């Protein structure tokens, strides 16, 4: 079987192309890894803290809100140091590398610390687009996992070789510590997330236990600590106090693939969909595999992006169309596909790639390959990175 990257269509291919991000190669202790990140991301980290302080500008010295924020920040610090010592060491290194006070970094990066004392803050604007992901059960490279990310522009990828840990390659948010949307590790575990679901109230039971962590944290912890889908499920279902992962696709070197659709309502039981033989899996932001319009009845109209419905429908159709001919080229074409019907309510638009797309990933665990394409994949093409 050839190991040469095949060319795709829609202008996207797997040959090297100019990238719009910086690739960090880190190794050593977790503190050393954080130090390299802090130095490379200094401007972004300081910008993140500046925005946080601007948000806090209405809090006058000595106010109850400011005291509450300080107490929550200290609580988050104690929690991280106790439950996630590796990430805590990395966080300390990042603060030193970026030359910022550690408490500011914690408060500015862990959203729950702010949300607890700003309960009446205005909600974020509804997204125009949404992340999506897909798993092919087979190809010339074996099973494939692909995903697209719609977010603020990204600047960093990281290949990391921690002492005594599993090496991995993932994307990073500037100024947001030890969080990732997707990547693959050296053991062949690949993952790609897509944020939340419409049934948001099902997570209420866990909000007081995860403190400032979110689903991006879970994905990063799984990458650096788990080698198989089974290990990842055990960790998510254990007592590590990892937050719900939203819609998260996982694929390992054995070919086992699952879609985690968060937790069952008001329980710590994972909602898991296993990939069946010959079939694939797909998912999108806000919407699980079997979403129906009335599932979103508790959400404001502005937070029901029709494009996400459309994209999940497009992904399902693609799985059916390629059932007898799964391939790397077909995955690239799918991740790079779009047309003018991005907000079509009838689900006919092929809008997996869109104007909000900043990153796409393609992982082939059986081959030990992970590739990323910058905004958007239909223009820049995919580039392989070391795991």
C-alpha positions in Angstrom: 0.0 0.0 0.0 1.4 3.4 -1.0 2.2 5.8 1.8 2.4 8.8 -0.5 -0.3 11.4 0.3 -3.0 11.2 -2.4 -4.4 14.4 -3.9 -8.0 15.4 -3.1 -10.4 17.6 -4.9 -12.0 21.1 -4.4 -8.5 22.6 -4.3 -7.5 20.6 -1.2 -4.7 18.0 -1.2 -2.3 16.4 1.2 0.8 18.0 -0.2 2.7 20.6 1.8 1.2 24.1 1.6 1.9 27.5 3.4 0.4 27.5 6.9 -0.9 30.3 9.0 0.2 29.1 12.3 3.3 28.3 14.4 4.2 24.7 15.1 5.7 24.2 18.6 7.8 21.1 19.3 8.1 20.6 23.1 9.6 17.9 25.3 10.7 17.3 28.8 9.0 18.0 32.1 5.5 19.5 32.1 6.9 22.7 33.5 9.4 22.9 30.6 6.6 22.2 28.1 4.6 25.1 29.6 7.6 27.4 29.6 8.1 26.9 25.8 4.4 27.6 25.2 4.4 30.7 27.4 7.4 32.2 25.5 5.8 31.4 22.1 2.3 32.6 23.1 3.3 35.5 25.2 1.4 38.1 23.2 -1.7 36.0 22.9 -1.7 35.1 26.6 -1.3 38.7 27.7 -4.1 39.7 25.3 -6.4 37.1 26.8 -5.7 38.5 30.3 -6.2 42.0 29.1 -9.6 41.1 27.8 -10.4 39.4 31.1 -9.3 42.5 33.1 -11.4 44.7 30.8 -14.4 42.5 31.5 -13.7 42.9 35.2 -13.3 46.7 34.9 -16.7 47.4 36.5 -15.7 45.6 39.7 -14.5 48.2 42.2 -11.9 47.3 44.8 -13.3 45.6 47.8 -16.5 44.6 46.0 -18.2 41.3 46.9 -17.8 40.2 43.3 -14.1 40.8 43.3 -13.7 38.9 46.5 -15.7 36.1 45.1 -13.6 35.9 42.0 -10.4 35.8 44.2 -11.8 33.0 46.3 -12.9 31.0 43.2 -9.5 31.5 41.5 -7.7 30.1 44.6 -10.2 27.2 44.7 -9.4 26.4 41.1 -5.7 26.5 41.8 -6.0 24.1 44.7 -8.2 21.8 42.6 -5.8 21.7 39.6 -2.8 21.2 41.9 -4.5 18.2 43.6 -6.3 16.5 40.7 -4.2 17.4 37.7 -0.5 17.8 38.8 0.9 17.5 35.3 -1.3 20.3 33.9 -0.7 22.4 37.1 3.1 22.2 36.4 2.5 23.1 32.8 0.4 26.1 33.8 3.1 27.3 36.1 5.6 27.1 33.3 3.3 28.9 30.9 2.8 31.8 33.4 6.6 32.1 33.8 7.2 31.9 30.0 4.6 34.5 29.3 5.7 36.7 32.3 2.3 37.0 33.8 1.1 36.4 37.4 -0.2 32.9 37.8 -3.6 33.9 39.4 -4.3 36.2 36.5 -3.6 33.4 34.1 -5.9 31.0 36.0 -8.7 33.6 36.3 -8.4 34.7 32.7 -8.3 31.2 31.2 -10.8 29.2 33.2 -14.3 30.5 32.3 -16.1 29.2 35.3 -14.1 31.4 37.6 -15.6 34.4 35.9 -19.0 32.9 35.2 -19.6 32.2 38.9 -19.4 35.9 39.9 -20.9 37.3 36.6 -24.1 35.3 36.5 -26.0 38.2 35.0 -23.4 38.8 32.3 -24.7 39.0 28.7 -24.7 35.6 27.0 -22.3 35.1 24.1 -23.7 35.7 20.6 -25.1 32.6 18.8 -22.6 31.1 16.4 -23.2 31.4 12.7 -21.5 28.1 12.0 -20.5 25.1 14.0 -17.8 22.4 14.2 -18.3 19.0 12.7 -16.6 15.6 12.5 -16.8 12.3 10.7 -15.2 8.8 11.0 -14.7 6.5 8.0 -14.5 2.8 9.0 -11.9 2.1 6.3 -9.6 3.6 3.6 -6.2 2.9 2.0 -4.8 4.3 5.3 -7.2 2.3 7.5 -10.0 3.9 9.5 -10.0 7.8 9.3 -11.1 10.5 11.6 -11.7 14.0 10.2 -13.0 17.2 11.6 -13.4 20.9 11.0 -13.2 23.7 13.6 -15.1 27.0 13.5 -13.6 29.4 16.1 -11.4 32.4 16.6 -8.3 32.3 14.3 -5.7 29.8 15.7 -2.0 30.3 15.6 -0.5 27.2 17.2 -0.1 23.5 16.8 2.0 21.5 19.2 3.9 18.2 19.0 4.6 17.3 22.6 6.9 14.5 24.1 6.4 14.7 27.9 8.7 12.8 30.2 7.1 9.5 31.1 3.9 10.3 29.1 2.3 9.6 25.8 3.5 11.9 23.0 0.8 13.7 21.1 0.1 16.4 18.4 -2.8 18.8 18.8 -4.1 22.3 18.1 -3.9 25.0 20.8 -6.0 28.1 21.5 -3.8 31.2 22.0 -3.9 32.2 25.6 -6.1 29.2 26.6 -4.1 26.7 28.5 -3.9 22.9 28.1 -7.0 22.8 26.0 -7.5 21.2 22.6 -10.2 20.7 20.0 -8.5 17.8 18.3 -5.4 15.7 17.6 -3.7 12.3 17.9 -1.2 10.7 20.2 1.7 8.4 19.6 -0.3 5.4 20.7 -2.8 6.0 17.9 -5.7 7.5 19.8 -7.3 10.3 17.7 -10.1 12.6 18.7 -12.1 15.5 17.4 -14.7 17.4 19.5 -17.6 19.6 18.7 -18.7 21.4 21.8 -22.1 21.2 23.4 -25.6 19.8 22.8 -29.0 21.4 22.9 -29.9 19.5 26.1 -27.7 21.7 28.2 -29.5 21.1 31.5 -28.3 17.5 31.6 -24.9 18.8 32.8 -26.3 20.7 35.8 -25.3 17.9 38.2 -21.7 18.3 37.4 -21.2 22.1 37.3 -20.1 22.4 40.9 -17.4 19.6 40.6 -15.5 20.6 37.5 -14.8 24.2 38.5 -13.0 26.1 35.7 -12.6 23.1 33.4 -14.5 22.5 30.2 -14.7 19.9 27.4 -11.5 21.2 25.8 -9.7 20.2 28.9 -11.1 16.7 28.8 -9.9 16.2 25.3 -6.4 17.3 26.1 -6.2 15.1 29.2 -7.4 12.1 27.1 -4.7 12.7 24.5 -1.8 12.8 26.9 -2.9 9.9 29.1 -4.9 7.3 27.1 -3.8 4.8 24.5 -7.1 3.3 23.4 -10.8 4.2 23.2 -11.4 1.8 26.1 -9.0 3.7 28.3 -10.5 7.0 27.3 -14.0 5.8 28.2 -12.8 4.5 31.5 -11.2 7.8 32.3 -14.3 9.8 31.3 -16.5 7.5 33.3 -14.2 7.4 36.4 -13.7 9.8 39.3 -11.3 12.2 37.6 -13.9 14.9 37.7 -13.4 15.5 33.9 -16.1 17.7 32.5 -18.6 16.4 29.9 -16.9 16.2 26.4 -19.9 17.4 24.4 -20.0 15.6 21.0 -16.6 13.9 20.8 -15.4 11.3 18.2 -12.7 8.9 19.2 -10.8 6.4 17.0 -7.9 4.2 18.0 -5.3 2.1 16.2 -7.4 -1.1 16.5 -10.1 0.6 14.5 -12.6 0.9 17.4 -14.5 4.2 17.1 -17.1 5.8 19.3 -19.1 9.0 19.4 -19.6 10.3 22.9 -22.7 12.5 23.1 -22.1 13.8 26.6 -23.9 12.2 29.5 -27.4 10.9 30.0 -29.7 13.5 31.5 -28.8 14.4 35.1 -26.6 11.3 35.5 -22.8 10.5 35.3 -23.5 7.8 32.6 -21.8 8.5 29.3 -24.0 8.5 26.2 -21.9 6.4 23.8 -22.6 5.4 20.2 -20.3 2.6 18.9 -19.3 2.5 15.2 -20.8 -0.6 13.6 -19.0 -2.7 10.9 -19.1 -1.0 7.6 -20.8 2.2 8.9 -19.3 5.5 9.8 -20.0 8.1 12.4 -20.6 11.9 12.2 -21.5 14.7 14.5 -21.8 18.4 14.8 -21.8 21.3 17.2 -25.0 21.5 19.3 -26.5 18.5 17.6 -26.1 14.8 18.3 -26.4 12.1 15.7 -30.2 11.7 16.2 -31.1 15.3 16.7 -34.7 16.5 15.9 -35.8 20.1 15.7 -38.0 19.7 18.8 -34.9 18.7 20.8 -33.9 22.4 20.7 -37.2 23.7 22.1 -35.5 25.1 25.2 -33.1 27.2 23.2 -33.7 30.7 21.9 -34.4 30.9 18.2 -31.0 32.6 17.6 -29.2 29.6 19.0 -30.6 27.0 16.5 -28.2 27.4 13.6 -29.7 25.8 10.6 -26.3 25.3 9.1 -25.4 22.8 11.8 -28.5 20.7 10.9 -27.5 21.0 7.3 -24.0 19.9 7.9 -24.9 16.8 9.9 -27.3 15.9 7.1 -24.5 16.4 4.6 -22.1 14.2 6.6 -24.7 11.4 6.8 -25.3 11.5 3.1 -21.5 11.4 2.5 -21.2 8.3 4.6 -24.0 6.6 2.6 -22.5 7.7 -0.7 -19.0 6.4 0.1 -20.0 3.2 1.9 -18.4 1.1 -0.8 -15.5 3.4 -1.6 -14.1 5.0 1.6 -10.8 6.7 0.8 -8.5 9.5 2.0 -9.4 11.5 -1.1 -13.1 11.2 -0.3 -12.4 12.4 3.3 -10.4 15.4 2.0 -13.2 16.2 -0.4 -15.8 16.0 2.3 -13.9 18.2 4.7 -13.3 20.8 1.9 -16.9 20.8 0.5 -19.2 23.8 0.6 -21.7 25.7 -1.5 -23.9 28.7 -1.3 -26.7 27.0 0.6 -24.9 27.2 3.9 -28.1 28.0 5.9 -30.5 25.8 4.0 -33.1 24.4 6.4 -33.8 21.4 4.2 -30.4 19.9 4.8 -29.3 19.9 1.1 -26.3 22.1 1.5 -22.7 20.6 1.5 -21.3 23.2 3.8 -18.8 21.2 5.9 -16.2 23.8 5.1 -17.4 27.4 5.4 -16.3 31.0 6.0 -15.9 30.5 9.7 -13.7 27.4 9.3 -10.2 28.0 10.7 -8.8 24.5 11.0 -9.4 20.9 9.7 -7.8 17.7 10.9 -7.3 14.3 9.3 -6.0 11.4 11.4 -5.1 7.8 10.3 -4.2 6.0 13.6 -3.2 2.7 11.8 -0.6 4.6 9.8 0.5 6.9 12.7 -0.4 10.0 10.6 -2.1 13.2 11.6 -2.5 16.1 9.2 -3.9 19.6 9.7 -5.1 22.3 7.2 -5.4 25.9 8.1 -8.2 28.3 7.1 -9.9 26.9 5.1 -8.9 23.4 4.0 -10.3 23.9 0.5 -7.6 26.5 0.0 -4.5 25.6 2.1 -4.3 21.8 1.9 -3.3 19.3 4.5 0.2 19.0 6.0 1.5 16.0 8.1 2.9 16.7 11.5 5.0 14.6 13.8 3.3 12.8 16.7 
